Amino acid sequence: MVRAVIFDLGRVIVPFDFKRGYARLSPLCGIPEAEIPRRIATTDLVRRYECGAIESRAFVRALADHLNFETTYENFCDIWSSIFLPETLIPESMLESIARKHRLVLLSNTNQIHFEMIRANYPLLRHFHQLVLSYEVGAMKPTPLIYQRAIEAAQCAPGECFYTDDILEYVEGARAAGIDAVQFESAGQITRELSIRGVL
């Protein structure tokens, strides 16, 4: 019996496209859009930031030095968060329905700049009883620790939790922790999965 439903955030609830951010960074740093992610990947800055090992302003300074651009912190936050699209992939009505009778938990690899923007612009997050965020936990999926924190937030046994994520590796990490997990494909698919389990 499912007592708690755990959702990933990016590309499960909120769609995003990194190219939108790279397009806005390119004129600042003089680096072609397609090259920017490769340059960023040569550092561990994003991983450290999403694990909470570096604070936001220090992250922005380090990234600006690495990519050789200058801008205000506020403008960078706007660029960094421009990846998110307005229409959600999961309807708010689904979350509201789940939250009436089940514990609803968000589990996300994210960072402070992104999540502050998400919280301000996607009011459907109010239906979640608890948020398990990598930068607050100090660990990212598929590290076992973050799934343990999600189970604790769910306030039930691992086998009583249902989880969905768009990344198969993270789904497999949840299964290794004893959670009933499926890879996200669409809202319709998750509706079916939750209906089978008696949640919807």
C-alpha positions as CSV (number, residue, x, y, z in Angstrom):
1,M,0.0,0.0,0.0
2,V,1.4,3.4,-1.0
3,R,1.4,5.9,1.8
4,A,3.7,8.5,0.3
5,V,4.3,9.8,-3.2
6,I,7.7,11.3,-4.1
7,F,8.2,13.4,-7.2
8,D,11.3,14.6,-8.9
9,L,11.1,18.3,-9.9
10,G,12.9,19.0,-13.2
11,R,11.4,17.5,-16.3
12,V,8.8,15.8,-14.2
13,I,6.9,18.8,-12.7
14,V,8.7,21.7,-14.2
15,P,10.1,21.5,-17.8
16,F,13.5,23.1,-18.6
17,D,15.9,23.7,-21.4
18,F,19.5,24.6,-20.6
19,K,19.9,26.1,-24.1
20,R,17.8,29.1,-23.1
21,G,20.4,29.9,-20.4
22,Y,23.4,29.3,-22.7
23,A,21.9,31.6,-25.3
24,R,21.8,34.4,-22.8
25,L,25.3,33.7,-21.4
26,S,27.0,33.5,-24.8
27,P,27.0,37.3,-25.6
28,L,28.4,38.0,-22.1
29,C,31.3,35.6,-22.3
30,G,32.0,35.5,-26.0
31,I,31.7,31.7,-26.0
32,P,29.5,29.8,-28.5
33,E,26.3,28.5,-26.9
34,A,27.2,24.8,-27.7
35,E,30.7,25.3,-26.1
36,I,29.4,26.7,-22.8
37,P,28.3,23.4,-21.2
38,R,31.5,21.8,-22.2
39,R,33.5,24.6,-20.5
40,I,31.4,24.3,-17.4
41,A,31.8,20.5,-17.3
42,T,35.6,20.9,-17.0
43,T,35.0,22.1,-13.4
44,D,33.0,20.6,-10.5
45,L,31.4,23.9,-9.7
46,V,27.8,22.9,-10.5
47,R,28.1,19.6,-8.5
48,R,29.6,21.5,-5.5
49,Y,26.8,24.1,-5.8
50,E,24.0,21.6,-6.0
51,C,25.5,19.7,-3.0
52,G,25.6,22.9,-0.9
53,A,29.4,23.0,-0.7
54,I,29.6,26.5,-2.1
55,E,27.2,29.4,-1.5
56,S,25.4,31.2,-4.3
57,R,27.5,34.4,-4.6
58,A,30.8,32.4,-4.5
59,F,29.4,30.1,-7.1
60,V,28.6,33.0,-9.4
61,R,32.0,34.6,-8.9
62,A,33.8,31.3,-9.7
63,L,31.7,30.6,-12.8
64,A,32.2,34.2,-14.0
65,D,35.9,33.8,-13.6
66,H,35.9,30.5,-15.4
67,L,33.8,31.7,-18.4
68,N,35.3,35.2,-18.3
69,F,32.2,37.3,-18.0
70,E,31.0,40.2,-15.9
71,T,27.5,40.9,-14.8
72,T,25.5,41.6,-11.6
73,Y,24.5,38.8,-9.3
74,E,20.9,39.6,-9.9
75,N,21.2,39.5,-13.7
76,F,23.1,36.2,-13.5
77,C,20.3,34.7,-11.3
78,D,17.8,35.8,-14.0
79,I,19.9,34.2,-16.8
80,W,20.6,31.0,-14.7
81,S,16.8,30.6,-14.0
82,S,15.7,31.4,-17.6
83,I,15.9,27.6,-18.4
84,F,12.5,26.9,-16.8
85,L,9.4,26.9,-18.9
86,P,6.0,28.3,-17.5
87,E,3.7,25.3,-18.2
88,T,4.1,22.4,-15.8
89,L,4.2,18.8,-16.9
90,I,2.1,17.6,-14.0
91,P,-1.3,19.3,-13.4
92,E,-1.7,21.0,-10.0
93,S,-5.0,19.1,-9.6
94,M,-3.1,15.8,-9.5
95,L,-0.8,17.0,-6.7
96,E,-3.7,18.5,-4.8
97,S,-5.6,15.2,-5.0
98,I,-2.6,13.1,-3.9
99,A,-1.9,15.5,-1.0
100,R,-5.4,15.1,0.5
101,K,-4.8,11.4,1.5
102,H,-1.1,10.8,1.1
103,R,2.2,12.3,2.2
104,L,3.6,14.3,-0.8
105,V,7.4,14.8,-1.0
106,L,9.6,16.6,-3.5
107,L,13.1,15.1,-4.2
108,S,15.3,17.2,-6.3
109,N,18.9,17.7,-7.4
110,T,18.9,21.5,-7.4
111,N,20.5,24.7,-6.2
112,Q,19.5,27.7,-4.2
113,I,19.2,30.2,-7.1
114,H,17.1,27.8,-9.1
115,F,14.9,26.7,-6.3
116,E,14.2,30.2,-5.0
117,M,13.0,31.1,-8.5
118,I,10.9,27.9,-8.7
119,R,9.3,28.5,-5.3
120,A,8.4,32.1,-6.3
121,N,6.9,31.2,-9.7
122,Y,5.3,27.7,-9.4
123,P,2.6,28.0,-6.6
124,L,1.7,24.3,-7.0
125,L,4.7,23.5,-4.8
126,R,2.5,24.5,-1.8
127,H,0.9,21.0,-2.0
128,F,4.1,19.3,-1.0
129,H,4.4,18.4,2.7
130,Q,8.2,18.3,2.6
131,L,11.0,19.3,0.2
132,V,14.2,17.2,0.0
133,L,16.7,19.4,-1.9
134,S,20.2,18.3,-2.7
135,Y,21.8,21.6,-1.7
136,E,20.2,21.4,1.7
137,V,20.9,17.7,2.2
138,G,24.5,17.9,1.1
139,A,24.1,15.0,-1.4
140,M,22.8,14.4,-4.9
141,K,20.9,11.6,-6.5
142,P,21.8,8.8,-6.9
143,T,23.7,8.9,-3.6
144,P,21.9,6.7,-1.0
145,L,21.9,9.4,1.6
146,I,19.4,11.6,-0.3
147,Y,16.9,8.7,-0.8
148,Q,17.2,8.0,3.0
149,R,16.3,11.7,3.6
150,A,13.3,11.3,1.3
151,I,12.1,8.2,3.1
152,E,12.4,10.1,6.4
153,A,10.4,12.9,4.9
154,A,7.8,10.4,3.7
155,Q,7.3,9.1,7.3
156,C,6.8,5.5,6.2
157,A,8.6,2.4,5.1
158,P,10.5,2.5,1.8
159,G,8.2,0.0,0.2
160,E,5.2,2.3,1.1
161,C,6.8,5.1,-1.1
162,F,6.1,5.6,-4.8
163,Y,8.7,7.7,-6.7
164,T,9.0,9.0,-10.3
165,D,12.0,10.6,-12.0
166,D,12.8,11.2,-15.6
167,I,16.4,9.9,-15.2
168,L,16.6,6.1,-15.1
169,E,19.8,6.1,-13.0
170,Y,17.9,8.0,-10.3
171,V,15.0,5.6,-10.5
172,E,17.3,2.7,-10.0
173,G,18.9,4.5,-7.0
174,A,15.4,4.8,-5.5
175,R,14.7,1.1,-6.1
176,A,18.0,0.2,-4.5
177,A,16.8,2.0,-1.4
178,G,13.6,-0.1,-1.4
179,I,11.3,2.5,-3.0
180,D,8.7,1.5,-5.6
181,A,9.9,3.7,-8.5
182,V,9.2,4.2,-12.2
183,Q,10.8,6.4,-14.9
184,F,8.6,9.4,-15.8
185,E,7.2,9.6,-19.3
186,S,4.1,11.7,-19.0
187,A,1.4,12.9,-16.6
188,G,-1.0,10.3,-18.2
189,Q,1.5,7.5,-17.5
190,I,1.9,8.6,-13.8
191,T,-1.9,8.8,-13.4
192,R,-2.1,5.2,-14.6
193,E,0.7,4.1,-12.2
194,L,-0.9,5.8,-9.3
195,S,-4.3,4.5,-10.1
196,I,-3.0,0.9,-10.2
197,R,-1.6,1.5,-6.7
198,G,-4.8,2.9,-5.4
199,V,-3.5,6.5,-4.9
200,L,-5.7,8.1,-7.6
